[in-house]
Amino acid sequence: MAAWALLASACLSPTLPLPPPSKPVIDGPDAQGNVTLTGTVTSRATVYALNVGTNEGRFQVTGQDGAYVIVIPAQSGDELSVWYSLGTDDSPSVVFRVP
């Protein structure tokens, strides 16, 4: 019975917040007006990228290695935001400008 109580209390303990992602490697913009963002986060997470100025976004589910490559419409000077989610938890976002 004590093991069950310990397991039940472990399920109710708060989880640690997700850390923000590192700033991705930025490639582009290319001739089609896209920027490629490359990075890694926690495995099996969903990574989101948002062009703050145009409100256009993209997302990708990562594999076991947590690597992502997201292509998003953006130009030099555009502000982008990247964050990820794991289950019902969202990380803080990292915001940066396209060089």
N, CA, C and O atoms as CSV, one atom per row, in Angstrom:
chain,resi,resn,atom,element,x,y,z
A,1,MET,N,N,0.819,-1.190,0.000
A,1,MET,CA,C,0.000,0.000,0.000
A,1,MET,C,C,0.864,1.255,0.000
A,1,MET,O,O,0.496,2.248,-0.628
A,2,ALA,N,N,1.999,1.236,0.688
A,2,ALA,CA,C,2.871,2.403,0.747
A,2,ALA,C,C,3.436,2.733,-0.627
A,2,ALA,O,O,3.598,3.909,-0.952
A,3,ALA,N,N,3.744,1.718,-1.449
A,3,ALA,CA,C,4.265,1.959,-2.801
A,3,ALA,C,C,3.223,2.685,-3.643
A,3,ALA,O,O,3.566,3.589,-4.404
A,4,TRP,N,N,1.962,2.302,-3.518
A,4,TRP,CA,C,0.896,2.964,-4.272
A,4,TRP,C,C,0.786,4.425,-3.863
A,4,TRP,O,O,0.633,5.298,-4.717
A,5,ALA,N,N,0.861,4.697,-2.574
A,5,ALA,CA,C,0.769,6.076,-2.091
A,5,ALA,C,C,1.943,6.906,-2.610
A,5,ALA,O,O,1.770,8.069,-2.974
A,6,LEU,N,N,3.126,6.314,-2.642
A,6,LEU,CA,C,4.292,7.020,-3.157
A,6,LEU,C,C,4.135,7.312,-4.647
A,6,LEU,O,O,4.457,8.409,-5.102
A,7,LEU,N,N,3.645,6.343,-5.399
A,7,LEU,CA,C,3.420,6.524,-6.832
A,7,LEU,C,C,2.364,7.589,-7.079
A,7,LEU,O,O,2.536,8.423,-7.968
A,8,ALA,N,N,1.294,7.584,-6.328
A,8,ALA,CA,C,0.228,8.577,-6.492
A,8,ALA,C,C,0.742,9.972,-6.180
A,8,ALA,O,O,0.403,10.922,-6.887
A,9,SER,N,N,1.552,10.119,-5.140
A,9,SER,CA,C,2.054,11.448,-4.817
A,9,SER,C,C,3.068,11.927,-5.857
A,9,SER,O,O,3.169,13.129,-6.104
A,10,ALA,N,N,3.817,11.011,-6.469
A,10,ALA,CA,C,4.766,11.384,-7.517
A,10,ALA,C,C,4.030,11.916,-8.732
A,10,ALA,O,O,4.515,12.831,-9.399
A,11,CYS,N,N,2.874,11.361,-9.028
A,11,CYS,CA,C,2.085,11.827,-10.172
A,11,CYS,C,C,1.536,13.222,-9.926
A,11,CYS,O,O,1.294,13.968,-10.876
A,12,LEU,N,N,1.338,13.581,-8.675
A,12,LEU,CA,C,0.772,14.882,-8.350
A,12,LEU,C,C,1.834,15.955,-8.164
A,12,LEU,O,O,1.499,17.135,-8.069
A,13,SER,N,N,3.128,15.567,-8.108
A,13,SER,CA,C,4.144,16.588,-7.902
A,13,SER,C,C,4.300,17.446,-9.151
A,13,SER,O,O,4.181,16.956,-10.274
A,14,PRO,N,N,4.568,18.727,-8.942
A,14,PRO,CA,C,4.714,19.609,-10.095
A,14,PRO,C,C,5.950,19.252,-10.912
A,14,PRO,O,O,6.960,18.798,-10.375
A,15,THR,N,N,5.850,19.466,-12.214
A,15,THR,CA,C,6.986,19.206,-13.080
A,15,THR,C,C,7.814,20.475,-13.214
A,15,THR,O,O,7.303,21.583,-13.048
A,16,LEU,N,N,9.073,20.308,-13.510
A,16,LEU,CA,C,9.933,21.462,-13.732
A,16,LEU,C,C,9.558,22.109,-15.058
A,16,LEU,O,O,9.183,21.411,-16.000
A,17,PRO,N,N,9.655,23.426,-15.144
A,17,PRO,CA,C,9.339,24.070,-16.417
A,17,PRO,C,C,10.382,23.706,-17.477
A,17,PRO,O,O,11.541,23.433,-17.164
A,18,LEU,N,N,9.943,23.709,-18.728
A,18,LEU,CA,C,10.859,23.437,-19.826
A,18,LEU,C,C,11.797,24.623,-20.012
A,18,LEU,O,O,11.360,25.770,-19.912
A,19,PRO,N,N,13.055,24.377,-20.276
A,19,PRO,CA,C,13.968,25.499,-20.550
A,19,PRO,C,C,13.688,26.057,-21.944
A,19,PRO,O,O,13.162,25.343,-22.797
A,20,PRO,N,N,14.028,27.314,-22.185
A,20,PRO,CA,C,13.839,27.855,-23.530
A,20,PRO,C,C,14.797,27.176,-24.506
A,20,PRO,O,O,15.852,26.685,-24.104
A,21,PRO,N,N,14.430,27.148,-25.783
A,21,PRO,CA,C,15.352,26.577,-26.758
A,21,PRO,C,C,16.543,27.508,-26.969
A,21,PRO,O,O,16.462,28.703,-26.683
A,22,SER,N,N,17.627,26.966,-27.463
A,22,SER,CA,C,18.758,27.798,-27.870
A,22,SER,C,C,18.372,28.508,-29.165
A,22,SER,O,O,17.526,28.031,-29.921
A,23,LYS,N,N,19.006,29.657,-29.407
A,23,LYS,CA,C,18.767,30.351,-30.670
A,23,LYS,C,C,19.180,29.416,-31.807
A,23,LYS,O,O,20.277,28.858,-31.771
A,24,PRO,N,N,18.320,29.232,-32.819
A,24,PRO,CA,C,18.665,28.316,-33.904
A,24,PRO,C,C,19.726,28.906,-34.826
A,24,PRO,O,O,19.975,30.111,-34.822
A,25,VAL,N,N,20.337,28.042,-35.606
A,25,VAL,CA,C,21.200,28.480,-36.697
A,25,VAL,C,C,20.270,29.000,-37.788
A,25,VAL,O,O,19.298,28.335,-38.147
A,26,ILE,N,N,20.566,30.189,-38.316
A,26,ILE,CA,C,19.694,30.842,-39.301
A,26,ILE,C,C,20.400,30.834,-40.649
A,26,ILE,O,O,21.527,31.314,-40.770
A,27,ASP,N,N,19.736,30.288,-41.660
A,27,ASP,CA,C,20.279,30.278,-43.012
A,27,ASP,C,C,19.299,30.989,-43.937
A,27,ASP,O,O,18.127,30.620,-44.008
A,28,GLY,N,N,19.775,32.001,-44.640
A,28,GLY,CA,C,18.911,32.741,-45.558
A,28,GLY,C,C,18.745,34.158,-45.094
A,28,GLY,O,O,19.434,34.599,-44.174
A,29,PRO,N,N,17.848,34.872,-45.710
A,29,PRO,CA,C,16.780,34.390,-46.584
A,29,PRO,C,C,17.295,33.964,-47.964
A,29,PRO,O,O,18.288,34.485,-48.472
A,30,ASP,N,N,16.579,32.996,-48.548
A,30,ASP,CA,C,16.930,32.509,-49.873
A,30,ASP,C,C,16.175,33.305,-50.940
A,30,ASP,O,O,15.453,34.249,-50.619
A,31,ALA,N,N,16.341,32.926,-52.191
A,31,ALA,CA,C,15.720,33.641,-53.312
A,31,ALA,C,C,14.195,33.583,-53.269
A,31,ALA,O,O,13.529,34.450,-53.835
A,32,GLN,N,N,13.637,32.575,-52.606
A,32,GLN,CA,C,12.180,32.445,-52.498
A,32,GLN,C,C,11.610,33.190,-51.289
A,32,GLN,O,O,10.400,33.173,-51.065
A,33,GLY,N,N,12.477,33.843,-50.509
A,33,GLY,CA,C,12.013,34.593,-49.349
A,33,GLY,C,C,11.803,33.739,-48.115
A,33,GLY,O,O,10.980,34.070,-47.262
A,34,ASN,N,N,12.546,32.638,-48.011
A,34,ASN,CA,C,12.443,31.748,-46.856
A,34,ASN,C,C,13.731,31.734,-46.054
A,34,ASN,O,O,14.820,31.944,-46.589
A,35,VAL,N,N,13.586,31.485,-44.770
A,35,VAL,CA,C,14.704,31.312,-43.856
A,35,VAL,C,C,14.626,29.887,-43.317
A,35,VAL,O,O,13.541,29.391,-43.013
A,36,THR,N,N,15.776,29.233,-43.201
A,36,THR,CA,C,15.831,27.894,-42.625
A,36,THR,C,C,16.407,27.988,-41.218
A,36,THR,O,O,17.496,28.522,-41.012
A,37,LEU,N,N,15.661,27.462,-40.258
A,37,LEU,CA,C,16.068,27.445,-38.855
A,37,LEU,C,C,16.441,26.011,-38.484
A,37,LEU,O,O,15.665,25.085,-38.721
A,38,THR,N,N,17.626,25.830,-37.905
A,38,THR,CA,C,18.107,24.503,-37.539
A,38,THR,C,C,18.531,24.518,-36.078
A,38,THR,O,O,19.205,25.444,-35.629
A,39,GLY,N,N,18.129,23.483,-35.338
A,39,GLY,CA,C,18.509,23.401,-33.935
A,39,GLY,C,C,18.092,22.084,-33.322
A,39,GLY,O,O,17.663,21.162,-34.017
A,40,THR,N,N,18.223,22.009,-32.008
A,40,THR,CA,C,17.785,20.824,-31.272
A,40,THR,C,C,17.076,21.244,-29.992
A,40,THR,O,O,17.408,22.256,-29.374
A,41,VAL,N,N,16.107,20.453,-29.623
A,41,VAL,CA,C,15.373,20.614,-28.370
A,41,VAL,C,C,15.201,19.218,-27.776
A,41,VAL,O,O,15.844,18.268,-28.222
A,42,THR,N,N,14.358,19.097,-26.796
A,42,THR,CA,C,14.060,17.807,-26.178
A,42,THR,C,C,13.481,16.843,-27.215
A,42,THR,O,O,12.717,17.249,-28.090
A,43,SER,N,N,13.844,15.580,-27.112
A,43,SER,CA,C,13.338,14.587,-28.064
A,43,SER,C,C,11.813,14.475,-27.981
A,43,SER,O,O,11.205,14.637,-26.923
A,44,ARG,N,N,11.235,14.195,-29.130
A,44,ARG,CA,C,9.779,13.990,-29.269
A,44,ARG,C,C,8.959,15.231,-28.916
A,44,ARG,O,O,7.804,15.117,-28.506
A,45,ALA,N,N,9.550,16.408,-29.075
A,45,ALA,CA,C,8.842,17.669,-28.808
A,45,ALA,C,C,8.304,18.231,-30.117
A,45,ALA,O,O,8.726,17.821,-31.198
A,46,THR,N,N,7.377,19.164,-30.014
A,46,THR,CA,C,6.899,19.908,-31.167
A,46,THR,C,C,7.516,21.292,-31.111
A,46,THR,O,O,7.350,22.012,-30.126
A,47,VAL,N,N,8.232,21.670,-32.171
A,47,VAL,CA,C,8.911,22.964,-32.244
A,47,VAL,C,C,8.069,23.889,-33.116
A,47,VAL,O,O,7.576,23.494,-34.173
A,48,TYR,N,N,7.915,25.125,-32.656
A,48,TYR,CA,C,7.135,26.128,-33.382
A,48,TYR,C,C,8.034,27.307,-33.737
A,48,TYR,O,O,8.894,27.703,-32.950
A,49,ALA,N,N,7.828,27.861,-34.926
A,49,ALA,CA,C,8.508,29.084,-35.353
A,49,ALA,C,C,7.429,30.040,-35.855
A,49,ALA,O,O,6.535,29.642,-36.602
A,50,LEU,N,N,7.520,31.292,-35.444
A,50,LEU,CA,C,6.534,32.303,-35.827
A,50,LEU,C,C,7.254,33.545,-36.317
A,50,LEU,O,O,8.150,34.059,-35.647
A,51,ASN,N,N,6.855,34.032,-37.501
A,51,ASN,CA,C,7.307,35.331,-37.971
A,51,ASN,C,C,6.369,36.338,-37.314
A,51,ASN,O,O,5.198,36.430,-37.680
A,52,VAL,N,N,6.881,37.089,-36.346
A,52,VAL,CA,C,6.055,37.979,-35.530
A,52,VAL,C,C,5.378,39.050,-36.381
A,52,VAL,O,O,4.228,39.407,-36.122
A,53,GLY,N,N,6.077,39.566,-37.394
A,53,GLY,CA,C,5.522,40.638,-38.222
A,53,GLY,C,C,4.404,40.193,-39.151
A,53,GLY,O,O,3.438,40.927,-39.360
A,54,THR,N,N,4.529,38.989,-39.713
A,54,THR,CA,C,3.518,38.503,-40.661
A,54,THR,C,C,2.511,37.563,-40.010
A,54,THR,O,O,1.488,37.236,-40.612
A,55,ASN,N,N,2.796,37.128,-38.784
A,55,ASN,CA,C,1.960,36.170,-38.054
A,55,ASN,C,C,1.871,34.822,-38.775
A,55,ASN,O,O,0.893,34.092,-38.617
A,56,GLU,N,N,2.897,34.499,-39.564
A,56,GLU,CA,C,2.947,33.218,-40.259
A,56,GLU,C,C,3.852,32.281,-39.481
A,56,GLU,O,O,4.940,32.668,-39.056
A,57,GLY,N,N,3.405,31.057,-39.295
A,57,GLY,CA,C,4.157,30.117,-38.487
A,57,GLY,C,C,4.309,28.761,-39.129
A,57,GLY,O,O,3.609,28.415,-40.080
A,58,ARG,N,N,5.239,28.004,-38.589
A,58,ARG,CA,C,5.500,26.627,-39.003
A,58,ARG,C,C,5.797,25.811,-37.750
A,58,ARG,O,O,6.160,26.365,-36.712
A,59,PHE,N,N,5.640,24.476,-37.853
A,59,PHE,CA,C,5.991,23.621,-36.731
A,59,PHE,C,C,6.525,22.295,-37.237
A,59,PHE,O,O,6.323,21.927,-38.394
A,60,GLN,N,N,7.212,21.584,-36.351
A,60,GLN,CA,C,7.756,20.268,-36.668
A,60,GLN,C,C,7.847,19.446,-35.395
A,60,GLN,O,O,8.213,19.967,-34.342
A,61,VAL,N,N,7.517,18.164,-35.485
A,61,VAL,CA,C,7.700,17.236,-34.376
A,61,VAL,C,C,9.093,16.630,-34.515
A,61,VAL,O,O,9.459,16.139,-35.583
A,62,THR,N,N,9.867,16.666,-33.435
A,62,THR,CA,C,11.227,16.139,-33.484
A,62,THR,C,C,11.243,14.641,-33.233
A,62,THR,O,O,10.307,14.075,-32.668
A,63,GLY,N,N,12.317,14.022,-33.662
A,63,GLY,CA,C,12.519,12.601,-33.410
A,63,GLY,C,C,13.250,12.391,-32.101
A,63,GLY,O,O,13.282,13.269,-31.239
A,64,GLN,N,N,13.833,11.221,-31.968
A,64,GLN,CA,C,14.545,10.859,-30.742
A,64,GLN,C,C,15.721,11.809,-30.467
A,64,GLN,O,O,16.047,12.071,-29.309
A,65,ASP,N,N,16.356,12.322,-31.527
A,65,ASP,CA,C,17.514,13.201,-31.335
A,65,ASP,C,C,17.140,14.653,-31.058
A,65,ASP,O,O,18.015,15.451,-30.721
A,66,GLY,N,N,15.868,15.019,-31.191
A,66,GLY,CA,C,15.413,16.382,-30.901
A,66,GLY,C,C,15.771,17.404,-31.966
A,66,GLY,O,O,15.528,18.596,-31.776
A,67,ALA,N,N,16.347,16.964,-33.089
A,67,ALA,CA,C,16.769,17.891,-34.142
A,67,ALA,C,C,15.563,18.381,-34.951
A,67,ALA,O,O,14.611,17.638,-35.190
A,68,TYR,N,N,15.629,19.645,-35.364
A,68,TYR,CA,C,14.592,20.190,-36.241
A,68,TYR,C,C,15.211,21.058,-37.328
A,68,TYR,O,O,16.287,21.633,-37.161
A,69,VAL,N,N,14.499,21.131,-38.441
A,69,VAL,CA,C,14.814,22.032,-39.550
A,69,VAL,C,C,13.477,22.603,-39.987
A,69,VAL,O,O,12.624,21.880,-40.502
A,70,ILE,N,N,13.293,23.904,-39.780
A,70,ILE,CA,C,12.033,24.563,-40.131
A,70,ILE,C,C,12.327,25.635,-41.174
A,70,ILE,O,O,13.215,26.468,-40.993
A,71,VAL,N,N,11.570,25.602,-42.266
A,71,VAL,CA,C,11.668,26.622,-43.308
A,71,VAL,C,C,10.453,27.519,-43.163
A,71,VAL,O,O,9.318,27.043,-43.183
A,72,ILE,N,N,10.690,28.826,-43.017
A,72,ILE,CA,C,9.611,29.779,-42.765
A,72,ILE,C,C,9.826,31.036,-43.615
A,72,ILE,O,O,10.960,31.493,-43.759
A,73,PRO,N,N,8.752,31.599,-44.178
A,73,PRO,CA,C,8.900,32.846,-44.928
A,73,PRO,C,C,9.367,33.974,-44.010
A,73,PRO,O,O,8.742,34.252,-42.987
A,74,ALA,N,N,10.487,34.630,-44.391
A,74,ALA,CA,C,11.027,35.738,-43.605
A,74,ALA,C,C,12.070,36.469,-44.434
A,74,ALA,O,O,12.682,35.899,-45.337
A,75,GLN,N,N,12.256,37.721,-44.115
A,75,GLN,CA,C,13.245,38.572,-44.767
A,75,GLN,C,C,14.220,39.096,-43.718
A,75,GLN,O,O,13.964,39.006,-42.517
A,76,SER,N,N,15.330,39.640,-44.179
A,76,SER,CA,C,16.285,40.255,-43.261
A,76,SER,C,C,15.588,41.329,-42.437
A,76,SER,O,O,14.848,42.150,-42.979
A,77,GLY,N,N,15.823,41.322,-41.143
A,77,GLY,CA,C,15.203,42.286,-40.237
A,77,GLY,C,C,13.917,41.801,-39.595
A,77,GLY,O,O,13.462,42.390,-38.614
A,78,ASP,N,N,13.316,40.731,-40.128
A,78,ASP,CA,C,12.086,40.199,-39.524
A,78,ASP,C,C,12.385,39.619,-38.144
A,78,ASP,O,O,13.453,39.052,-37.915
A,79,GLU,N,N,11.436,39.768,-37.235
A,79,GLU,CA,C,11.556,39.206,-35.899
A,79,GLU,C,C,10.874,37.838,-35.881
A,79,GLU,O,O,9.712,37.707,-36.264
A,80,LEU,N,N,11.613,36.824,-35.432
A,80,LEU,CA,C,11.087,35.466,-35.345
A,80,LEU,C,C,11.078,35.013,-33.891
A,80,LEU,O,O,11.896,35.451,-33.082
A,81,SER,N,N,10.148,34.138,-33.580
A,81,SER,CA,C,10.033,33.553,-32.252
A,81,SER,C,C,10.027,32.039,-32.403
A,81,SER,O,O,9.332,31.501,-33.265
A,82,VAL,N,N,10.800,31.349,-31.568
A,82,VAL,CA,C,10.852,29.885,-31.592
A,82,VAL,C,C,10.634,29.373,-30.175
A,82,VAL,O,O,11.218,29.890,-29.223
A,83,TRP,N,N,9.787,28.353,-30.043
A,83,TRP,CA,C,9.551,27.687,-28.761
A,83,TRP,C,C,9.156,26.251,-29.060
A,83,TRP,O,O,8.982,25.882,-30.222
A,84,TYR,N,N,9.013,25.434,-28.015
A,84,TYR,CA,C,8.609,24.042,-28.213
A,84,TYR,C,C,7.660,23.609,-27.106
A,84,TYR,O,O,7.576,24.230,-26.047
A,85,SER,N,N,6.952,22.526,-27.386
A,85,SER,CA,C,6.054,21.955,-26.384
A,85,SER,C,C,6.346,20.473,-26.240
A,85,SER,O,O,6.781,19.800,-27.174
A,86,LEU,N,N,6.093,19.999,-25.046
A,86,LEU,CA,C,6.255,18.585,-24.721
A,86,LEU,C,C,5.055,18.222,-23.864
A,86,LEU,O,O,4.926,18.688,-22.732
A,87,GLY,N,N,4.182,17.394,-24.405
A,87,GLY,CA,C,2.926,17.109,-23.707
A,87,GLY,C,C,2.103,18.380,-23.630
A,87,GLY,O,O,1.812,18.998,-24.654
A,88,THR,N,N,1.727,18.775,-22.420
A,88,THR,CA,C,0.927,19.994,-22.241
A,88,THR,C,C,1.767,21.185,-21.797
A,88,THR,O,O,1.226,22.254,-21.515
A,89,ASP,N,N,3.090,21.009,-21.734
A,89,ASP,CA,C,3.979,22.086,-21.290
A,89,ASP,C,C,4.608,22.797,-22.479
A,89,ASP,O,O,5.039,22.153,-23.436
A,90,ASP,N,N,4.664,24.134,-22.419
A,90,ASP,CA,C,5.325,24.952,-23.431
A,90,ASP,C,C,6.570,25.585,-22.828
A,90,ASP,O,O,6.574,25.990,-21.665
A,91,SER,N,N,7.622,25.667,-23.628
A,91,SER,CA,C,8.833,26.352,-23.181
A,91,SER,C,C,8.643,27.851,-23.366
A,91,SER,O,O,7.753,28.271,-24.105
A,92,PRO,N,N,9.460,28.660,-22.712
A,92,PRO,CA,C,9.496,30.078,-23.070
A,92,PRO,C,C,10.030,30.189,-24.503
A,92,PRO,O,O,10.706,29.286,-24.995
A,93,SER,N,N,9.722,31.285,-25.149
A,93,SER,CA,C,10.206,31.457,-26.514
A,93,SER,C,C,11.528,32.211,-26.523
A,93,SER,O,O,11.857,32.939,-25.587
A,94,VAL,N,N,12.269,32.022,-27.595
A,94,VAL,CA,C,13.461,32.809,-27.856
A,94,VAL,C,C,13.120,33.654,-29.081
A,94,VAL,O,O,12.644,33.133,-30.090
A,95,VAL,N,N,13.368,34.967,-28.987
A,95,VAL,CA,C,13.014,35.907,-30.050
A,95,VAL,C,C,14.300,36.504,-30.607
A,95,VAL,O,O,15.203,36.866,-29.853
A,96,PHE,N,N,14.376,36.603,-31.929
A,96,PHE,CA,C,15.586,37.096,-32.595
A,96,PHE,C,C,15.209,37.706,-33.939
A,96,PHE,O,O,14.104,37.496,-34.438
A,97,ARG,N,N,16.124,38.455,-34.512
A,97,ARG,CA,C,15.931,39.055,-35.835
A,97,ARG,C,C,16.736,38.288,-36.874
A,97,ARG,O,O,17.836,37.806,-36.601
A,98,VAL,N,N,16.165,38.185,-38.069
A,98,VAL,CA,C,16.870,37.574,-39.189
A,98,VAL,C,C,17.961,38.531,-39.637
A,98,VAL,O,O,17.670,39.694,-39.916
A,99,PRO,N,N,19.205,38.081,-39.716
A,99,PRO,CA,C,20.292,38.994,-40.128
A,99,PRO,C,C,20.150,39.416,-41.590
A,99,PRO,O,O,20.974,40.178,-42.095
